[in-house]
Each structure stands twice: as structure tokens, then as C-alpha cells.
């Protein structure tokens, strides 16, 4: 809300009660209801300002707005054309405190009064805007507004206001992304999460001495200082002066507290503002836990000892952590207390000893080494805060009780699980399964020159090199040296066959090992069969000369697909051959290389597996896993409409495959039943990567199958990974309803596009 004639900014000068700034659930129906409520006593005079009446007045208001000022002149003109003029009689209550917001207003003529908790706070005069705050931050109305005279108002409904906001967010995205990437609170956020945060940051401008918030205000935003400076004060006492790039307001959001300080612009200042309701949309109801754990994880990563841990364990302990604000010089740890008793993370500020020496800086853990090593020695000095500090504190005893082990034991378990996950055989295992396996693991020490494995003996153990090196020999001929974390003997877990090489200790070494019997006691039969098949599909030693042709499976525009069997390992594969002449004639080099570059990096149960590519003088070959099954397109036509649970199963299976691709920055762009195979066991395989592409944020190519394309693909204005989920949604609709929702009766692509855009 703005008013050039007011000496103070309304709403900055009152302390909200529990009725103020309550986050609201915004839906199209509720938005429409809010608009209708606010327009109930308004008379429409001019629908859409096509003639740009009062253009200067409206434009001045937009330029003076802390957020809307980011709009280009042309965009402001479009807003002016969209606003409608209304008349409201005197003594009308336009909207009430606590109500859902419906419109944004600019007062053309008249006077309105503002009431907070039934007490008049101020008046709004001609040339002021109001109603914006609740729309920006997704909150309820912070005050009641009554007309004290007959009024004329230019009005914009919430849906149009949101479009303006989205436009501003789009044009400022790159700068936002750069700013949030530097913040500890988002330091470990995923790439996709950072994109969403950057797309939903508001910009505000505050003049010198303006209060950004007061002590006691509800913590509904996190701020990033883009430029300028901010004084944080408490009870009139300066706590800290913030400078460019610093983040503030996060501590109270994490703790769920009202503001414990007041923030005042020391000079003209520009802020990036992240509303809590966006964080709630992004992370869910546990957003406070996610933000806090993000900072604590970063602090652990800054500690050489604690970073050895698998930091996912921190996700479980939010309720064990106490968050506290400490005044300058407050004693946090007393002299004589055990160094490993408390895990203290400095979120803001720093900790010093009695001599003033800094012992823990911001985003670090106090006594991290002592905590990890279970050092029970006592602190020689008391530890104090300097300056004012925000700390996260966790009792080490509470953590031990929760995990039934020390941090060091947790670290060793984490280290081994991470080693297992690096092994192709285990990388798709759940944490729970890997933890069970970790309990079956034993350690074997081998002296320099002694054999860990001897060629020709029966294999019964799988090994991971824990410390040292081993040299590999075949028939006494040196082949290569293996180092720490590398593994050998995995075939022994599946096949009763003699060892194919000798592994000899190069210096004293240690190895983890897993007995075949222990492995089989943990792994159920279906998983064992799957893992055995994965070994064959990871065998890139297969050569063209090893393959025996069985039958032709199909043909396409550029080659044939055949069923072959390896004479070496007796396993069936599918092989696609493309003529070299055809490649030259149709300029397929780039397409084939792109497809290969994606497939070679993919290894997922629900995605077709490329074993290797080969060539001879006539053909280029893609050796793939043989998928014995039918296209999902044919399956759903054979069995008819799918029920809710079948649709959930296939929809979720496709989503898992797509999620895996997106995590590796691959967008598929052609999800449809014809590109999904159903195996004999009912599970799926995603095939045909001809349209897939590696992207960072967005791409603009119009590609895919028309009926399954998202609107943003058709519009050609740029799209990202979300379009694959649109296509999955179309598939799920088809599973249950028998046809696609858009363009079902159209054959021409353009007709389908128009249907998708319009409907």
C-alpha cells in the first residue's frame, strides 16, 4: 500500500495479533469468491481502461511501488489498459481484516480509512495504491478498509495481479538465482528447488530510515539484501548492520517465532523477498525443518570430521534441536564442561573463548573434531557469543539415544554404505537394504605380496578395497592395479564359477568382504534375478564376434532390430543396426551421438539399458537389453480401461523413470504409451530416446507427439522438465478414460495444438 502524502508507512506501525497475516489457501474458487465479496458494493463505470484514462496517475503509483517498479514501461501500459474504474459510496466497508484478498486498488478520488483491530490507524488519499500486500505475500487482509467519502477507484483483480507478478519474476529470474545460490539456507537445495525459489522472489525498495518490520511482527518472509544496508535493532539497541548479499529474517521463520528484532533501512535499500507461503508450497508443511537442517548440514560439511557422515541422518533429528538467540557476551559453554557434550551450530554470529579468540565462526560446528572422536576432555575456557548470535544446539546424548550409536559409528556406517552405493550392483538399493548388508560385512587383512583372490579357485566372497592396493594378474601376467573403494568378485555372488584372475596385495591392505551366503540371506529371489541380469547388461566386454543372430524383432526408418545371444555369457540382447551409408545420406551423426551420450549415462530398472555401441565397415550397432513384452499402448487396448490402482501403478512407475532422468538434467519430451514397454512381470521400460536432450534450465524446440505436448512446448516460449509430467498426466487420463483429453477427434497437428491451448 502506498500514499505519497503520508509521513509514515501504514502497517509498519502496529504489532499484529494472532488474527493478522494468517497464511491462506488460495484456490480459483476462493479467489473468485474474494473478488465478488470486495466488488459487492462497487459500481462499474469503465471496464478495462482501453483509452488509458488517468494514465499518469496509475503509472506514478506503479513506479512508486517497491515491487511493481521493476516492470518495463510497455508492461505498465498493459496494466493500465487492464484496470477497471469503479465507484464506491461513502461509509462502505470494502474489505475486512482477516479476509482473503481479491483486488489491487489505486484511489483516483476520495478518502478511505484504515482500521486495525477496530482502531482507526490512518487515511488513504487520492493517488495512493492499496490492497497489494496480501496479494504479494499470500496472506489475509491485514486491516479493514472503509470509504469515508464517495470514492472512485481503479481496480485489478487478483488473477491479473498474479500474472503481473509472474512476469516480473520471469524478467528477474537469472539475478535471483545467482543471489540464492550463495546463501547457506539454500546451500544444499536441489537444482530444481533453486529454480523454483528464484522464480518466486519479490523485489522491494525501502528508503532511508524506513522500517522493514518491527519487533513482534509475524515472520512471513526471508530477506536477502541486494544492495544498501540494514540495521537490526532490539529494544532500540543496535545489534548488527547488514551489508550487500546478507540474508536476514530466516531465524524467526525457522523457529516459528514473531520477529525478535526490528529491521530499518540505513540508506536506500533493495531487498529480495521470499514469502513463507512459497517455501511452504515448495517444501510442504515441514518447511521450517528443511531450512534449519539445510544450514546445519552446511555447517557439518564445513567440518573435516563431520562431513564424513551421510548427512541424511540429520533429517530425522529436527525435533531434538533447540534454536536460541543469545545476546552479545552471553556464556554458551561453561569452563570445565566436556567438549563433546553439546553439538552447537553457529547460524548467525560467532563464538569466542576467554581471550577473545574466535573458536567457531558462522555456519560451523563448535568442537566438531572432539564430538566426532568422542573426546571427553573438558573445555579450558568458557565460550561466549560475539556479537549477538543465533545457535542450533543438540545434546550429544539425545543423538546417541536416537541412533543407538555414536557419531563416529554412524560415520563408519555411512562411509561403508556410500562405498556400497558406488558399486553398480548396489547403487539402486534402498538405505534400509544397504544398512542390513552393512551388518553382514567383515574385514580381511592381507600382508604385502599375499593373495586376496587366487585364479581358478571357486568364488564365494565379494570384496571392496578398504585400505591399500591390489595388483591383478591373469596367468601370472600383470593386468592392472586396483585402489581404495574399488570392488572385485561380484560375480561370485551369482555364479558358481572359478575366479578369472589373481588379486595380490600391493603393500599391506584391508578389504571389506561379504559372503555369498550372507548376501543371499538378505536379497529376495526377484531382486537377485534382477541384479544378475544387470551384471550381463554391464558387461561391455561383449564383441560383435560373440553374438549369434536369432531373429528379426522389428525395423524402422534407419535400421533393423534383431535378437542376438552372446556365445560368451549365453545372455540374450537386442541389437539395432544402422547403415553407415544411411547415416551419411540423412546426416544422422549428431542425432545418434546425442542419443548415445544420454543412454550411456543411464542405468535404471525402468529405462532401456544401452550395453555398448560398436561398428564395422557397413553398420553402426547399438547393443541393448532385450525387452520381452508389449507396448503399453497395446496393453491398455487389450485389457480395456485401467482402474485407479493400475493407473497409479503405471503412472508412478513412469514418474520414477522421468525423475531419474531429470536428476541427471535429461528431458525426455515424448512420453506416450507407445514409448513404454510392459514386461512379462508387469513392470515398465521407457524406450526410444530420439527426442531426449540434456538441458540446464530451459529449451525452446517444438518437439514431441501433439496429443501429449504441454501448452508451453507448443507456444515455443521456452519450457523445462515439467512438460514431461504434463505428458504423464495425459497418459493417466488415457488409462482411465480411453482417450486423450485434448484433440481426441483431431488428426491434424495444428488442430490438436489449438485444442490444447484453448481448452
HELIX and SHEET records of a PDB file:
HELIX    1   1 UNK A   28  UNK A   39  1                                  12    
HELIX    2   2 UNK A   55  UNK A   64  1                                  10    
HELIX    3   3 UNK A   68  UNK A   70  5                                   3    
HELIX    4   4 UNK A   73  UNK A   82  1                                  10    
HELIX    5   5 UNK A  132  UNK A  137  1                                   6    
HELIX    6   6 UNK A  158  UNK A  171  1                                  14    
HELIX    7   7 UNK A  173  UNK A  180  1                                   8    
HELIX    8   8 UNK A  184  UNK A  186  5                                   3    
HELIX    9   9 UNK A  191  UNK A  198  1                                   8    
HELIX   10  10 UNK A  250  UNK A  255  1                                   6    
HELIX   11  11 UNK A  276  UNK A  283  1                                   8    
HELIX   12  12 UNK A  287  UNK A  301  1                                  15    
HELIX   13  13 UNK A  306  UNK A  308  5                                   3    
HELIX   14  14 UNK A  311  UNK A  316  5                                   6    
HELIX   15  15 UNK A  318  UNK A  320  5                                   3    
HELIX   16  16 UNK A  368  UNK A  372  1                                   5    
HELIX   17  17 UNK A  396  UNK A  403  1                                   8    
HELIX   18  18 UNK A  407  UNK A  422  1                                  16    
HELIX   19  19 UNK A  431  UNK A  440  1                                  10    
HELIX   20  20 UNK A  490  UNK A  493  5                                   4    
HELIX   21  21 UNK A  516  UNK A  522  1                                   7    
HELIX   22  22 UNK A  525  UNK A  537  1                                  13    
HELIX   23  23 UNK A  544  UNK A  546  5                                   3    
HELIX   24  24 UNK A  580  UNK A  586  1                                   7    
HELIX   25  25 UNK A  589  UNK A  599  1                                  11    
HELIX   26  26 UNK A  632  UNK A  639  1                                   8    
HELIX   27  27 UNK A  644  UNK A  663  1                                  20    
HELIX   28  28 UNK A  673  UNK A  675  5                                   3    
HELIX   29  29 UNK A  706  UNK A  708  5                                   3    
HELIX   30  30 UNK A  711  UNK A  715  1                                   5    
HELIX   31  31 UNK A  722  UNK A  737  1                                  16    
HELIX   32  32 UNK A  749  UNK A  758  1                                  10    
SHEET    1   A 5 UNK A  42  UNK A  46  0                                        
SHEET    2   A 5 UNK A  84  UNK A  88 -1                                        
SHEET    3   A 5 UNK A 151  UNK A 157 -1                                        
SHEET    4   A 5 UNK A 103  UNK A 109 -1                                        
SHEET    5   A 5 UNK A 129  UNK A 130 -1                                        
SHEET    1   B 4 UNK A  93  UNK A  95  0                                        
SHEET    2   B 4 UNK A 144  UNK A 147 -1                                        
SHEET    3   B 4 UNK A 112  UNK A 116 -1                                        
SHEET    4   B 4 UNK A 119  UNK A 124 -1                                        
SHEET    1   C 4 UNK A 202  UNK A 206  0                                        
SHEET    2   C 4 UNK A 269  UNK A 275 -1                                        
SHEET    3   C 4 UNK A 221  UNK A 227 -1                                        
SHEET    4   C 4 UNK A 247  UNK A 248 -1                                        
SHEET    1   D 4 UNK A 211  UNK A 213  0                                        
SHEET    2   D 4 UNK A 262  UNK A 265 -1                                        
SHEET    3   D 4 UNK A 230  UNK A 234 -1                                        
SHEET    4   D 4 UNK A 237  UNK A 242 -1                                        
SHEET    1   E 3 UNK A 322  UNK A 326  0                                        
SHEET    2   E 3 UNK A 389  UNK A 395 -1                                        
SHEET    3   E 3 UNK A 342  UNK A 348 -1                                        
SHEET    1   F 4 UNK A 331  UNK A 333  0                                        
SHEET    2   F 4 UNK A 383  UNK A 385 -1                                        
SHEET    3   F 4 UNK A 351  UNK A 352 -1                                        
SHEET    4   F 4 UNK A 358  UNK A 360 -1                                        
SHEET    1   G 3 UNK A 442  UNK A 446  0                                        
SHEET    2   G 3 UNK A 502  UNK A 515 -1                                        
SHEET    3   G 3 UNK A 451  UNK A 453 -1                                        
SHEET    1   H 4 UNK A 442  UNK A 446  0                                        
SHEET    2   H 4 UNK A 502  UNK A 515 -1                                        
SHEET    3   H 4 UNK A 461  UNK A 474 -1                                        
SHEET    4   H 4 UNK A 477  UNK A 482 -1                                        
SHEET    1   I 4 UNK A 442  UNK A 446  0                                        
SHEET    2   I 4 UNK A 502  UNK A 515 -1                                        
SHEET    3   I 4 UNK A 461  UNK A 474 -1                                        
SHEET    4   I 4 UNK A 487  UNK A 488 -1                                        
SHEET    1   J 5 UNK A 547  UNK A 555  0                                        
SHEET    2   J 5 UNK A 559  UNK A 566 -1                                        
SHEET    3   J 5 UNK A 572  UNK A 579 -1                                        
SHEET    4   J 5 UNK A 619  UNK A 625 -1                                        
SHEET    5   J 5 UNK A 610  UNK A 615 -1                                        
SHEET    1   K 3 UNK A 629  UNK A 631  0                                        
SHEET    2   K 3 UNK A 676  UNK A 679 -1                                        
SHEET    3   K 3 UNK A 684  UNK A 686 -1                                        
SHEET    1   L 2 UNK A 666  UNK A 667  0                                        
SHEET    2   L 2 UNK A 693  UNK A 694 -1                                        
END                                                                             
